[in-house]
Amino acid sequence: MERGGFVYIMTNKNHKVLYTGVTSNLRNRVFEHINNHYPKSFTSQYKCYKLVYYNFFWSIEEAIAEEKRIKGGSRLAKLKLINEFNPIWNDLYETLD
């Protein structure tokens, strides 16, 4: 059985830092970021606690490929992606099912 996955982008309170990640359990992974589960991680060091973008894929392999594509792109491309999905940059964590 294939397992789906999410690509997501987190940011800090000033929207200066963007972190792109991939996971099979988005709610749990964002909870870990918010609660500094890994204190030496990028998101903990740069206080990226705000979920501003996510996209679901039916296979984790597709999600990983999209994460690589996004990470390989420019900051401008990431900003465009976020602005199209979440124009006012709401924290989407509480909207997750």
C-alpha positions as CSV (number, residue, x, y, z in Angstrom):
1,M,0.0,0.0,0.0
2,E,1.4,3.4,-1.0
3,R,1.5,6.1,1.6
4,G,0.8,9.7,0.7
5,G,2.8,12.7,1.8
6,F,2.8,16.4,2.2
7,V,5.2,19.2,1.1
8,Y,5.0,22.2,3.4
9,I,6.6,25.5,4.1
10,M,7.2,27.0,7.5
11,T,8.2,30.6,8.3
12,N,9.2,32.8,11.3
13,K,7.1,35.6,12.7
14,N,8.7,38.2,10.3
15,H,8.4,36.0,7.2
16,K,12.2,36.4,6.6
17,V,13.1,32.7,6.8
18,L,11.4,29.9,4.8
19,Y,11.8,26.2,5.5
20,T,10.5,23.6,3.1
21,G,9.9,20.0,4.3
22,V,8.1,16.8,3.5
23,T,6.2,14.4,5.8
24,S,3.6,11.7,5.8
25,N,1.9,13.2,8.9
26,L,1.6,16.9,8.6
27,R,-0.2,17.7,11.8
28,N,2.4,15.7,13.9
29,R,5.4,17.1,12.0
30,V,4.3,20.8,12.4
31,F,3.6,20.1,16.1
32,E,7.2,18.9,16.4
33,H,8.4,22.1,14.8
34,I,6.3,24.3,17.0
35,N,7.4,22.5,20.2
36,N,11.1,22.4,19.3
37,H,11.1,18.6,19.3
38,Y,14.6,18.7,17.6
39,P,16.2,21.7,19.3
40,K,19.2,21.8,17.0
41,S,17.1,21.7,13.8
42,F,16.8,24.6,11.3
43,T,13.2,25.4,12.3
44,S,14.1,25.6,16.0
45,Q,17.2,27.7,15.4
46,Y,15.3,30.2,13.1
47,K,12.0,30.0,15.0
48,C,10.0,28.8,12.0
49,Y,6.8,28.0,13.8
50,K,4.2,29.2,11.3
51,L,2.8,26.9,8.6
52,V,2.0,29.0,5.5
53,Y,1.8,26.4,2.7
54,Y,1.1,22.7,2.2
55,N,0.2,20.3,-0.6
56,F,-0.8,16.7,-0.4
57,F,0.4,14.0,-2.8
58,W,-0.9,10.5,-3.1
59,S,2.5,9.0,-2.9
60,I,5.4,10.0,-0.7
61,E,7.7,9.7,-3.7
62,E,5.8,12.5,-5.5
63,A,5.9,14.6,-2.3
64,I,9.7,14.2,-2.1
65,A,10.1,15.1,-5.7
66,E,8.1,18.3,-5.2
67,E,10.0,19.2,-2.1
68,K,13.3,18.9,-4.1
69,R,11.8,21.0,-6.9
70,I,10.7,23.7,-4.4
71,K,14.0,23.7,-2.5
72,G,15.8,24.0,-5.8
73,G,13.8,27.1,-6.8
74,S,14.3,30.7,-5.9
75,R,13.0,32.5,-2.9
76,L,10.8,34.4,-5.3
77,A,9.2,31.2,-6.6
78,K,8.5,30.1,-3.0
79,L,6.9,33.4,-2.2
80,K,4.7,33.1,-5.3
81,L,3.6,29.6,-4.2
82,I,2.7,30.8,-0.7
83,N,1.0,33.9,-2.0
84,E,-1.2,31.9,-4.4
85,F,-2.1,29.4,-1.7
86,N,-2.3,31.6,1.3
87,P,-2.3,35.3,0.3
88,I,-2.5,36.8,3.8
89,W,0.0,34.3,5.3
90,N,-2.3,32.8,7.9
91,D,-0.9,30.2,10.2
92,L,-2.6,27.1,8.7
93,Y,-1.7,24.7,11.6
94,E,-5.1,25.1,13.3
95,T,-7.0,24.4,10.1
96,L,-5.5,20.9,9.7
97,D,-7.9,18.0,10.1
